[in-house]
Every structure is written in C-alpha cells, then in structure tokens.
Amino acid sequence: MTHASAYAIEVQGRSAGIVVAERGGFTFFVSDWAFRDLDRRVFRDVGQAQRAAHRHYSRLPETRQR
C-alpha cells in the first residue's frame, strides 16, 4: 500500500484547498480565495493544516463564510 501525497481540505462543506506532501511537510494550496492567508504555507502534517483551515474559517467575517 502506498501513502497519498495530496489531501483535500474541506471546512463546513467548502473546499479550502489541498495539501501536498513535500520534503519537510505539507504545502497548502488554496482553492477558495477566502483561505488565501494559508496559501503556500507549510505544515508538519495534514492534521495541522486541517486545524489551521478551521481556525481561519472561524475568524472570517460572516459574509466571507458563505
């Protein structure tokens, strides 16, 4: 069995982006511009990227959450 090298990140039914395994961690590539602050950030694992996306979403003004 092989390990996946990319994972989709969703928050509240929105596609925030994907994280891609690279040397040293996982790079976040946004698919929804509301998550642009996370674009190209490197996380040590997928869980850390998912938590960051949820935190980011919870801080968005309501109009950008839709």
mmCIF file of the N, C-alpha and C atoms, coordinates in Angstrom:
data_MODEL
# 
_entry.id   MODEL 
# 
loop_
_atom_site.group_PDB 
_atom_site.id 
_atom_site.type_symbol 
_atom_site.label_atom_id 
_atom_site.label_alt_id 
_atom_site.label_comp_id 
_atom_site.label_asym_id 
_atom_site.label_entity_id 
_atom_site.label_seq_id 
_atom_site.pdbx_PDB_ins_code 
_atom_site.Cartn_x 
_atom_site.Cartn_y 
_atom_site.Cartn_z 
_atom_site.occupancy 
_atom_site.B_iso_or_equiv 
_atom_site.pdbx_formal_charge 
_atom_site.auth_seq_id 
_atom_site.auth_comp_id 
_atom_site.auth_asym_id 
_atom_site.auth_atom_id 
_atom_site.pdbx_PDB_model_num 
ATOM 1   N N  . MET A 1 1  ? 0.847   -1.176 0.000  1.00 0.00 ? 1  MET A N  1 
ATOM 2   C CA . MET A 1 1  ? 0.000   0.000  0.000  1.00 0.00 ? 1  MET A CA 1 
ATOM 3   C C  . MET A 1 1  ? 0.891   1.236  0.000  1.00 0.00 ? 1  MET A C  1 
ATOM 4   N N  . THR A 1 2  ? 0.490   2.237  -0.788 1.00 0.00 ? 2  THR A N  1 
ATOM 5   C CA . THR A 1 2  ? 1.252   3.478  -0.837 1.00 0.00 ? 2  THR A CA 1 
ATOM 6   C C  . THR A 1 2  ? 0.531   4.564  -0.054 1.00 0.00 ? 2  THR A C  1 
ATOM 7   N N  . HIS A 1 3  ? 1.286   5.564  0.361  1.00 0.00 ? 3  HIS A N  1 
ATOM 8   C CA . HIS A 1 3  ? 0.700   6.693  1.067  1.00 0.00 ? 3  HIS A CA 1 
ATOM 9   C C  . HIS A 1 3  ? 0.305   7.764  0.058  1.00 0.00 ? 3  HIS A C  1 
ATOM 10  N N  . ALA A 1 4  ? -0.816  8.421  0.323  1.00 0.00 ? 4  ALA A N  1 
ATOM 11  C CA . ALA A 1 4  ? -1.252  9.505  -0.557 1.00 0.00 ? 4  ALA A CA 1 
ATOM 12  C C  . ALA A 1 4  ? -0.292  10.673 -0.398 1.00 0.00 ? 4  ALA A C  1 
ATOM 13  N N  . SER A 1 5  ? -0.118  11.432 -1.455 1.00 0.00 ? 5  SER A N  1 
ATOM 14  C CA . SER A 1 5  ? 0.790   12.568 -1.384 1.00 0.00 ? 5  SER A CA 1 
ATOM 15  C C  . SER A 1 5  ? 0.047   13.903 -1.426 1.00 0.00 ? 5  SER A C  1 
ATOM 16  N N  . ALA A 1 6  ? -1.283  13.850 -1.584 1.00 0.00 ? 6  ALA A N  1 
ATOM 17  C CA . ALA A 1 6  ? -2.084  15.068 -1.572 1.00 0.00 ? 6  ALA A CA 1 
ATOM 18  C C  . ALA A 1 6  ? -3.422  14.776 -0.897 1.00 0.00 ? 6  ALA A C  1 
ATOM 19  N N  . TYR A 1 7  ? -3.919  15.753 -0.155 1.00 0.00 ? 7  TYR A N  1 
ATOM 20  C CA . TYR A 1 7  ? -5.172  15.601 0.581  1.00 0.00 ? 7  TYR A CA 1 
ATOM 21  C C  . TYR A 1 7  ? -6.018  16.843 0.396  1.00 0.00 ? 7  TYR A C  1 
ATOM 22  N N  . ALA A 1 8  ? -7.323  16.641 0.195  1.00 0.00 ? 8  ALA A N  1 
ATOM 23  C CA . ALA A 1 8  ? -8.256  17.761 0.110  1.00 0.00 ? 8  ALA A CA 1 
ATOM 24  C C  . ALA A 1 8  ? -8.611  18.209 1.527  1.00 0.00 ? 8  ALA A C  1 
ATOM 25  N N  . ILE A 1 9  ? -8.712  19.515 1.704  1.00 0.00 ? 9  ILE A N  1 
ATOM 26  C CA . ILE A 1 9  ? -9.103  20.090 2.986  1.00 0.00 ? 9  ILE A CA 1 
ATOM 27  C C  . ILE A 1 9  ? -10.446 20.790 2.784  1.00 0.00 ? 9  ILE A C  1 
ATOM 28  N N  . GLU A 1 10 ? -11.452 20.357 3.527  1.00 0.00 ? 10 GLU A N  1 
ATOM 29  C CA . GLU A 1 10 ? -12.773 20.971 3.478  1.00 0.00 ? 10 GLU A CA 1 
ATOM 30  C C  . GLU A 1 10 ? -13.145 21.504 4.849  1.00 0.00 ? 10 GLU A C  1 
ATOM 31  N N  . VAL A 1 11 ? -13.838 22.644 4.840  1.00 0.00 ? 11 VAL A N  1 
ATOM 32  C CA . VAL A 1 11 ? -14.307 23.259 6.079  1.00 0.00 ? 11 VAL A CA 1 
ATOM 33  C C  . VAL A 1 11 ? -15.755 23.672 5.869  1.00 0.00 ? 11 VAL A C  1 
ATOM 34  N N  . GLN A 1 12 ? -16.642 23.137 6.680  1.00 0.00 ? 12 GLN A N  1 
ATOM 35  C CA . GLN A 1 12 ? -18.070 23.461 6.590  1.00 0.00 ? 12 GLN A CA 1 
ATOM 36  C C  . GLN A 1 12 ? -18.592 23.305 5.156  1.00 0.00 ? 12 GLN A C  1 
ATOM 37  N N  . GLY A 1 13 ? -18.187 22.257 4.475  1.00 0.00 ? 13 GLY A N  1 
ATOM 38  C CA . GLY A 1 13 ? -18.656 21.986 3.126  1.00 0.00 ? 13 GLY A CA 1 
ATOM 39  C C  . GLY A 1 13 ? -17.977 22.799 2.036  1.00 0.00 ? 13 GLY A C  1 
ATOM 40  N N  . ARG A 1 14 ? -16.989 23.613 2.410  1.00 0.00 ? 14 ARG A N  1 
ATOM 41  C CA . ARG A 1 14 ? -16.254 24.418 1.416  1.00 0.00 ? 14 ARG A CA 1 
ATOM 42  C C  . ARG A 1 14 ? -14.901 23.780 1.159  1.00 0.00 ? 14 ARG A C  1 
ATOM 43  N N  . SER A 1 15 ? -14.519 23.754 -0.081 1.00 0.00 ? 15 SER A N  1 
ATOM 44  C CA . SER A 1 15 ? -13.207 23.244 -0.442 1.00 0.00 ? 15 SER A CA 1 
ATOM 45  C C  . SER A 1 15 ? -12.181 24.341 -0.181 1.00 0.00 ? 15 SER A C  1 
ATOM 46  N N  . ALA A 1 16 ? -11.453 24.207 0.910  1.00 0.00 ? 16 ALA A N  1 
ATOM 47  C CA . ALA A 1 16 ? -10.447 25.219 1.268  1.00 0.00 ? 16 ALA A CA 1 
ATOM 48  C C  . ALA A 1 16 ? -9.220  25.098 0.376  1.00 0.00 ? 16 ALA A C  1 
ATOM 49  N N  . GLY A 1 17 ? -8.826  23.872 0.065  1.00 0.00 ? 17 GLY A N  1 
ATOM 50  C CA . GLY A 1 17 ? -7.662  23.657 -0.785 1.00 0.00 ? 17 GLY A CA 1 
ATOM 51  C C  . GLY A 1 17 ? -7.143  22.246 -0.658 1.00 0.00 ? 17 GLY A C  1 
ATOM 52  N N  . ILE A 1 18 ? -5.924  22.069 -1.095 1.00 0.00 ? 18 ILE A N  1 
ATOM 53  C CA . ILE A 1 18 ? -5.262  20.770 -0.960 1.00 0.00 ? 18 ILE A CA 1 
ATOM 54  C C  . ILE A 1 18 ? -3.921  20.990 -0.280 1.00 0.00 ? 18 ILE A C  1 
ATOM 55  N N  . VAL A 1 19 ? -3.462  19.953 0.402  1.00 0.00 ? 19 VAL A N  1 
ATOM 56  C CA . VAL A 1 19 ? -2.104  19.967 0.936  1.00 0.00 ? 19 VAL A CA 1 
ATOM 57  C C  . VAL A 1 19 ? -1.335  18.870 0.218  1.00 0.00 ? 19 VAL A C  1 
ATOM 58  N N  . VAL A 1 20 ? -0.125  19.197 -0.174 1.00 0.00 ? 20 VAL A N  1 
ATOM 59  C CA . VAL A 1 20 ? 0.707   18.288 -0.954 1.00 0.00 ? 20 VAL A CA 1 
ATOM 60  C C  . VAL A 1 20 ? 1.957   17.961 -0.157 1.00 0.00 ? 20 VAL A C  1 
ATOM 61  N N  . ALA A 1 21 ? 2.246   16.676 -0.045 1.00 0.00 ? 21 ALA A N  1 
ATOM 62  C CA . ALA A 1 21 ? 3.436   16.235 0.679  1.00 0.00 ? 21 ALA A CA 1 
ATOM 63  C C  . ALA A 1 21 ? 4.691   16.652 -0.074 1.00 0.00 ? 21 ALA A C  1 
ATOM 64  N N  . GLU A 1 22 ? 5.581   17.277 0.650  1.00 0.00 ? 22 GLU A N  1 
ATOM 65  C CA . GLU A 1 22 ? 6.878   17.677 0.120  1.00 0.00 ? 22 GLU A CA 1 
ATOM 66  C C  . GLU A 1 22 ? 7.900   17.422 1.212  1.00 0.00 ? 22 GLU A C  1 
ATOM 67  N N  . ARG A 1 23 ? 9.135   17.509 0.868  1.00 0.00 ? 23 ARG A N  1 
ATOM 68  C CA . ARG A 1 23 ? 10.174  17.326 1.867  1.00 0.00 ? 23 ARG A CA 1 
ATOM 69  C C  . ARG A 1 23 ? 9.972   18.364 2.969  1.00 0.00 ? 23 ARG A C  1 
ATOM 70  N N  . GLY A 1 24 ? 9.888   17.907 4.193  1.00 0.00 ? 24 GLY A N  1 
ATOM 71  C CA . GLY A 1 24 ? 9.754   18.817 5.313  1.00 0.00 ? 24 GLY A CA 1 
ATOM 72  C C  . GLY A 1 24 ? 8.336   19.143 5.727  1.00 0.00 ? 24 GLY A C  1 
ATOM 73  N N  . GLY A 1 25 ? 7.330   18.589 5.050  1.00 0.00 ? 25 GLY A N  1 
ATOM 74  C CA . GLY A 1 25 ? 5.964   18.849 5.471  1.00 0.00 ? 25 GLY A CA 1 
ATOM 75  C C  . GLY A 1 25 ? 4.965   18.812 4.340  1.00 0.00 ? 25 GLY A C  1 
ATOM 76  N N  . PHE A 1 26 ? 3.866   19.527 4.531  1.00 0.00 ? 26 PHE A N  1 
ATOM 77  C CA . PHE A 1 26 ? 2.773   19.577 3.573  1.00 0.00 ? 26 PHE A CA 1 
ATOM 78  C C  . PHE A 1 26 ? 2.495   21.026 3.213  1.00 0.00 ? 26 PHE A C  1 
ATOM 79  N N  . THR A 1 27 ? 2.521   21.335 1.933  1.00 0.00 ? 27 THR A N  1 
ATOM 80  C CA . THR A 1 27 ? 2.256   22.690 1.467  1.00 0.00 ? 27 THR A CA 1 
ATOM 81  C C  . THR A 1 27 ? 0.780   22.824 1.120  1.00 0.00 ? 27 THR A C  1 
ATOM 82  N N  . PHE A 1 28 ? 0.166   23.905 1.611  1.00 0.00 ? 28 PHE A N  1 
ATOM 83  C CA . PHE A 1 28 ? -1.255  24.192 1.411  1.00 0.00 ? 28 PHE A CA 1 
ATOM 84  C C  . PHE A 1 28 ? -1.417  25.042 0.152  1.00 0.00 ? 28 PHE A C  1 
ATOM 85  N N  . PHE A 1 29 ? -2.267  24.592 -0.761 1.00 0.00 ? 29 PHE A N  1 
ATOM 86  C CA . PHE A 1 29 ? -2.612  25.356 -1.956 1.00 0.00 ? 29 PHE A CA 1 
ATOM 87  C C  . PHE A 1 29 ? -4.112  25.611 -1.904 1.00 0.00 ? 29 PHE A C  1 
ATOM 88  N N  . VAL A 1 30 ? -4.510  26.874 -1.802 1.00 0.00 ? 30 VAL A N  1 
ATOM 89  C CA . VAL A 1 30 ? -5.928  27.185 -1.624 1.00 0.00 ? 30 VAL A CA 1 
ATOM 90  C C  . VAL A 1 30 ? -6.710  26.993 -2.921 1.00 0.00 ? 30 VAL A C  1 
ATOM 91  N N  . SER A 1 31 ? -7.975  26.603 -2.771 1.00 0.00 ? 31 SER A N  1 
ATOM 92  C CA . SER A 1 31 ? -8.893  26.539 -3.899 1.00 0.00 ? 31 SER A CA 1 
ATOM 93  C C  . SER A 1 31 ? -10.020 27.551 -3.714 1.00 0.00 ? 31 SER A C  1 
ATOM 94  N N  . ASP A 1 32 ? -10.166 28.070 -2.506 1.00 0.00 ? 32 ASP A N  1 
ATOM 95  C CA . ASP A 1 32 ? -11.165 29.089 -2.190 1.00 0.00 ? 32 ASP A CA 1 
ATOM 96  C C  . ASP A 1 32 ? -10.396 30.295 -1.659 1.00 0.00 ? 32 ASP A C  1 
ATOM 97  N N  . TRP A 1 33 ? -10.526 31.409 -2.345 1.00 0.00 ? 33 TRP A N  1 
ATOM 98  C CA . TRP A 1 33 ? -9.711  32.576 -2.005 1.00 0.00 ? 33 TRP A CA 1 
ATOM 99  C C  . TRP A 1 33 ? -9.971  33.104 -0.598 1.00 0.00 ? 33 TRP A C  1 
ATOM 100 N N  . ALA A 1 34 ? -11.059 32.721 0.036  1.00 0.00 ? 34 ALA A N  1 
ATOM 101 C CA . ALA A 1 34 ? -11.315 33.109 1.425  1.00 0.00 ? 34 ALA A CA 1 
ATOM 102 C C  . ALA A 1 34 ? -10.228 32.552 2.349  1.00 0.00 ? 34 ALA A C  1 
ATOM 103 N N  . PHE A 1 35 ? -9.514  31.530 1.900  1.00 0.00 ? 35 PHE A N  1 
ATOM 104 C CA . PHE A 1 35 ? -8.458  30.895 2.689  1.00 0.00 ? 35 PHE A CA 1 
ATOM 105 C C  . PHE A 1 35 ? -7.070  31.346 2.241  1.00 0.00 ? 35 PHE A C  1 
ATOM 106 N N  . ARG A 1 36 ? -6.997  32.439 1.503  1.00 0.00 ? 36 ARG A N  1 
ATOM 107 C CA . ARG A 1 36 ? -5.740  32.889 0.881  1.00 0.00 ? 36 ARG A CA 1 
ATOM 108 C C  . ARG A 1 36 ? -4.588  33.077 1.859  1.00 0.00 ? 36 ARG A C  1 
ATOM 109 N N  . ASP A 1 37 ? -4.884  33.369 3.114  1.00 0.00 ? 37 ASP A N  1 
ATOM 110 C CA . ASP A 1 37 ? -3.804  33.544 4.101  1.00 0.00 ? 37 ASP A CA 1 
ATOM 111 C C  . ASP A 1 37 ? -3.029  32.246 4.342  1.00 0.00 ? 37 ASP A C  1 
ATOM 112 N N  . LEU A 1 38 ? -3.613  31.134 3.972  1.00 0.00 ? 38 LEU A N  1 
ATOM 113 C CA . LEU A 1 38 ? -2.955  29.839 4.158  1.00 0.00 ? 38 LEU A CA 1 
ATOM 114 C C  . LEU A 1 38 ? -2.181  29.386 2.916  1.00 0.00 ? 38 LEU A C  1 
ATOM 115 N N  . ASP A 1 39 ? -2.357  30.111 1.809  1.00 0.00 ? 39 ASP A N  1 
ATOM 116 C CA . ASP A 1 39 ? -1.754  29.680 0.548  1.00 0.00 ? 39 ASP A CA 1 
ATOM 117 C C  . ASP A 1 39 ? -0.239  29.553 0.650  1.00 0.00 ? 39 ASP A C  1 
ATOM 118 N N  . ARG A 1 40 ? 0.239   28.384 0.273  1.00 0.00 ? 40 ARG A N  1 
ATOM 119 C CA . ARG A 1 40 ? 1.668   28.035 0.234  1.00 0.00 ? 40 ARG A CA 1 
ATOM 120 C C  . ARG A 1 40 ? 2.339   27.951 1.611  1.00 0.00 ? 40 ARG A C  1 
ATOM 121 N N  . ARG A 1 41 ? 1.544   27.968 2.670  1.00 0.00 ? 41 ARG A N  1 
ATOM 122 C CA . ARG A 1 41 ? 2.125   27.728 3.991  1.00 0.00 ? 41 ARG A CA 1 
ATOM 123 C C  . ARG A 1 41 ? 2.455   26.251 4.121  1.00 0.00 ? 41 ARG A C  1 
ATOM 124 N N  . VAL A 1 42 ? 3.502   25.959 4.860  1.00 0.00 ? 42 VAL A N  1 
ATOM 125 C CA . VAL A 1 42 ? 3.931   24.574 5.060  1.00 0.00 ? 42 VAL A CA 1 
ATOM 126 C C  . VAL A 1 42 ? 3.551   24.143 6.474  1.00 0.00 ? 42 VAL A C  1 
ATOM 127 N N  . PHE A 1 43 ? 2.934   22.968 6.562  1.00 0.00 ? 43 PHE A N  1 
ATOM 128 C CA . PHE A 1 43 ? 2.517   22.392 7.840  1.00 0.00 ? 43 PHE A CA 1 
ATOM 129 C C  . PHE A 1 43 ? 3.238   21.071 8.039  1.00 0.00 ? 43 PHE A C  1 
ATOM 130 N N  . ARG A 1 44 ? 3.448   20.694 9.283  1.00 0.00 ? 44 ARG A N  1 
ATOM 131 C CA . ARG A 1 44 ? 4.208   19.463 9.532  1.00 0.00 ? 44 ARG A CA 1 
ATOM 132 C C  . ARG A 1 44 ? 3.411   18.210 9.207  1.00 0.00 ? 44 ARG A C  1 
ATOM 133 N N  . ASP A 1 45 ? 2.055   18.304 9.281  1.00 0.00 ? 45 ASP A N  1 
ATOM 134 C CA . ASP A 1 45 ? 1.225   17.160 8.911  1.00 0.00 ? 45 ASP A CA 1 
ATOM 135 C C  . ASP A 1 45 ? -0.146  17.643 8.451  1.00 0.00 ? 45 ASP A C  1 
ATOM 136 N N  . VAL A 1 46 ? -0.940  16.729 7.921  1.00 0.00 ? 46 VAL A N  1 
ATOM 137 C CA . VAL A 1 46 ? -2.251  17.065 7.376  1.00 0.00 ? 46 VAL A CA 1 
ATOM 138 C C  . VAL A 1 46 ? -3.178  17.583 8.471  1.00 0.00 ? 46 VAL A C  1 
ATOM 139 N N  . GLY A 1 47 ? -3.123  16.988 9.636  1.00 0.00 ? 47 GLY A N  1 
ATOM 140 C CA . GLY A 1 47 ? -3.972  17.420 10.744 1.00 0.00 ? 47 GLY A CA 1 
ATOM 141 C C  . GLY A 1 47 ? -3.725  18.867 11.129 1.00 0.00 ? 47 GLY A C  1 
ATOM 142 N N  . GLN A 1 48 ? -2.479  19.270 11.142 1.00 0.00 ? 48 GLN A N  1 
ATOM 143 C CA . GLN A 1 48 ? -2.153  20.661 11.469 1.00 0.00 ? 48 GLN A CA 1 
ATOM 144 C C  . GLN A 1 48 ? -2.738  21.600 10.415 1.00 0.00 ? 48 GLN A C  1 
ATOM 145 N N  . ALA A 1 49 ? -2.669  21.230 9.149  1.00 0.00 ? 49 ALA A N  1 
ATOM 146 C CA . ALA A 1 49 ? -3.237  22.049 8.076  1.00 0.00 ? 49 ALA A CA 1 
ATOM 147 C C  . ALA A 1 49 ? -4.758  22.132 8.219  1.00 0.00 ? 49 ALA A C  1 
ATOM 148 N N  . GLN A 1 50 ? -5.394  21.015 8.521  1.00 0.00 ? 50 GLN A N  1 
ATOM 149 C CA . GLN A 1 50 ? -6.854  20.992 8.708  1.00 0.00 ? 50 GLN A CA 1 
ATOM 150 C C  . GLN A 1 50 ? -7.265  21.899 9.866  1.00 0.00 ? 50 GLN A C  1 
ATOM 151 N N  . ARG A 1 51 ? -6.559  21.813 10.980 1.00 0.00 ? 51 ARG A N  1 
ATOM 152 C CA . ARG A 1 51 ? -6.880  22.666 12.138 1.00 0.00 ? 51 ARG A CA 1 
ATOM 153 C C  . ARG A 1 51 ? -6.689  24.143 11.796 1.00 0.00 ? 51 ARG A C  1 
ATOM 154 N N  . ALA A 1 52 ? -5.643  24.464 11.060 1.00 0.00 ? 52 ALA A N  1 
ATOM 155 C CA . ALA A 1 52 ? -5.395  25.856 10.665 1.00 0.00 ? 52 ALA A CA 1 
ATOM 156 C C  . ALA A 1 52 ? -6.525  26.366 9.778  1.00 0.00 ? 52 ALA A C  1 
ATOM 157 N N  . ALA A 1 53 ? -7.014  25.538 8.871  1.00 0.00 ? 53 ALA A N  1 
ATOM 158 C CA . ALA A 1 53 ? -8.116  25.942 7.994  1.00 0.00 ? 53 ALA A CA 1 
ATOM 159 C C  . ALA A 1 53 ? -9.387  26.185 8.804  1.00 0.00 ? 53 ALA A C  1 
ATOM 160 N N  . HIS A 1 54 ? -9.663  25.322 9.781  1.00 0.00 ? 54 HIS A N  1 
ATOM 161 C CA . HIS A 1 54 ? -10.847 25.517 10.638 1.00 0.00 ? 54 HIS A CA 1 
ATOM 162 C C  . HIS A 1 54 ? -10.718 26.797 11.469 1.00 0.00 ? 54 HIS A C  1 
ATOM 163 N N  . ARG A 1 55 ? -9.546  27.035 12.027 1.00 0.00 ? 55 ARG A N  1 
ATOM 164 C CA . ARG A 1 55 ? -9.337  28.275 12.806 1.00 0.00 ? 55 ARG A CA 1 
ATOM 165 C C  . ARG A 1 55 ? -9.512  29.498 11.918 1.00 0.00 ? 55 ARG A C  1 
ATOM 166 N N  . HIS A 1 56 ? -8.930  29.442 10.739 1.00 0.00 ? 56 HIS A N  1 
ATOM 167 C CA . HIS A 1 56 ? -9.027  30.562 9.808  1.00 0.00 ? 56 HIS A CA 1 
ATOM 168 C C  . HIS A 1 56 ? -10.493 30.833 9.457  1.00 0.00 ? 56 HIS A C  1 
ATOM 169 N N  . TYR A 1 57 ? -11.229 29.790 9.156  1.00 0.00 ? 57 TYR A N  1 
ATOM 170 C CA . TYR A 1 57 ? -12.636 29.935 8.794  1.00 0.00 ? 57 TYR A CA 1 
ATOM 171 C C  . TYR A 1 57 ? -13.450 30.547 9.930  1.00 0.00 ? 57 TYR A C  1 
ATOM 172 N N  . SER A 1 58 ? -13.160 30.139 11.143 1.00 0.00 ? 58 SER A N  1 
ATOM 173 C CA . SER A 1 58 ? -13.924 30.658 12.284 1.00 0.00 ? 58 SER A CA 1 
ATOM 174 C C  . SER A 1 58 ? -13.684 32.151 12.501 1.00 0.00 ? 58 SER A C  1 
ATOM 175 N N  . ARG A 1 59 ? -12.606 32.692 11.968 1.00 0.00 ? 59 ARG A N  1 
ATOM 176 C CA . ARG A 1 59 ? -12.294 34.116 12.125 1.00 0.00 ? 59 ARG A CA 1 
ATOM 177 C C  . ARG A 1 59 ? -12.775 34.958 10.941 1.00 0.00 ? 59 ARG A C  1 
ATOM 178 N N  . LEU A 1 60 ? -13.299 34.316 9.901  1.00 0.00 ? 60 LEU A N  1 
ATOM 179 C CA . LEU A 1 60 ? -13.774 35.064 8.735  1.00 0.00 ? 60 LEU A CA 1 
ATOM 180 C C  . LEU A 1 60 ? -15.045 35.829 9.071  1.00 0.00 ? 60 LEU A C  1 
ATOM 181 N N  . PRO A 1 61 ? -15.190 37.035 8.519  1.00 0.00 ? 61 PRO A N  1 
ATOM 182 C CA . PRO A 1 61 ? -16.469 37.731 8.659  1.00 0.00 ? 61 PRO A CA 1 
ATOM 183 C C  . PRO A 1 61 ? -17.563 36.882 8.032  1.00 0.00 ? 61 PRO A C  1 
ATOM 184 N N  . GLU A 1 62 ? -18.766 36.983 8.541  1.00 0.00 ? 62 GLU A N  1 
ATOM 185 C CA . GLU A 1 62 ? -19.871 36.144 8.060  1.00 0.00 ? 62 GLU A CA 1 
ATOM 186 C C  . GLU A 1 62 ? -20.074 36.219 6.555  1.00 0.00 ? 62 GLU A C  1 
ATOM 187 N N  . THR A 1 63 ? -19.895 37.361 5.954  1.00 0.00 ? 63 THR A N  1 
ATOM 188 C CA . THR A 1 63 ? -20.125 37.485 4.517  1.00 0.00 ? 63 THR A CA 1 
ATOM 189 C C  . THR A 1 63 ? -19.141 36.656 3.710  1.00 0.00 ? 63 THR A C  1 
ATOM 190 N N  . ARG A 1 64 ? -17.942 36.421 4.219  1.00 0.00 ? 64 ARG A N  1 
ATOM 191 C CA . ARG A 1 64 ? -16.963 35.604 3.503  1.00 0.00 ? 64 ARG A CA 1 
ATOM 192 C C  . ARG A 1 64 ? -17.124 34.127 3.812  1.00 0.00 ? 64 ARG A C  1 
ATOM 193 N N  . GLN A 1 65 ? -17.927 33.782 4.805  1.00 0.00 ? 65 GLN A N  1 
ATOM 194 C CA . GLN A 1 65 ? -18.134 32.384 5.172  1.00 0.00 ? 65 GLN A CA 1 
ATOM 195 C C  . GLN A 1 65 ? -19.129 31.692 4.247  1.00 0.00 ? 65 GLN A C  1 
ATOM 196 N N  . ARG A 1 66 ? -19.837 32.420 3.452  1.00 0.00 ? 66 ARG A N  1 
ATOM 197 C CA . ARG A 1 66 ? -20.873 31.819 2.587  1.00 0.00 ? 66 ARG A CA 1 
ATOM 198 C C  . ARG A 1 66 ? -20.323 31.386 1.278  1.00 0.00 ? 66 ARG A C  1 
# 
